[in-house]
């Protein structure tokens, strides 16, 4: 399973949305109506799943699912 598919599964479960609706271009806050708590939960899940640390300043740059995939691929 590639990074995008793993992230898509995590987001679908956490945000209670269908995996098919999650694309690389999806805006996490706008398209999925995620709030700051959802983002914190997502970051913690990503850190656990991929064994990476996501500093607060990096979280601000994770707007789309593609941003998250690129960050994980570059830092894991």
LINUR-V351340 format. One record per residue. N is the residue number from 1. RES is the residue in three letters. BURIAL is b if it has 24 or more other C-alpha atoms within 12 Angstrom, else e. Layout:
# LINUR-V351340
n	res	burial
N	RES	BURIAL
N	RES	BURIAL
This chain:
# LINUR-V351340
n	res	burial
1	UNK	e
2	UNK	e
3	UNK	b
4	UNK	b
5	UNK	e
6	UNK	e
7	UNK	b
8	UNK	b
9	UNK	b
10	UNK	b
11	UNK	b
12	UNK	b
13	UNK	e
14	UNK	b
15	UNK	b
16	UNK	e
17	UNK	e
18	UNK	e
19	UNK	e
20	UNK	e
21	UNK	e
22	UNK	b
23	UNK	b
24	UNK	b
25	UNK	e
26	UNK	b
27	UNK	e
28	UNK	b
29	UNK	e
30	UNK	e
31	UNK	e
32	UNK	b
33	UNK	e
34	UNK	b
35	UNK	e
36	UNK	e
37	UNK	e
38	UNK	e
39	UNK	b
40	UNK	e
41	UNK	e
42	UNK	b
43	UNK	b
44	UNK	e
45	UNK	b
46	UNK	b
47	UNK	e
48	UNK	e
49	UNK	e
50	UNK	b
51	UNK	e
52	UNK	e
53	UNK	e
54	UNK	b
55	UNK	e
56	UNK	e
57	UNK	e
58	UNK	e
59	UNK	b
60	UNK	e
61	UNK	e
62	UNK	b
63	UNK	b
64	UNK	b
65	UNK	b
66	UNK	b
67	UNK	b
68	UNK	b
69	UNK	b
70	UNK	e
71	UNK	b
72	UNK	b
73	UNK	e
74	UNK	e
75	UNK	e
76	UNK	e
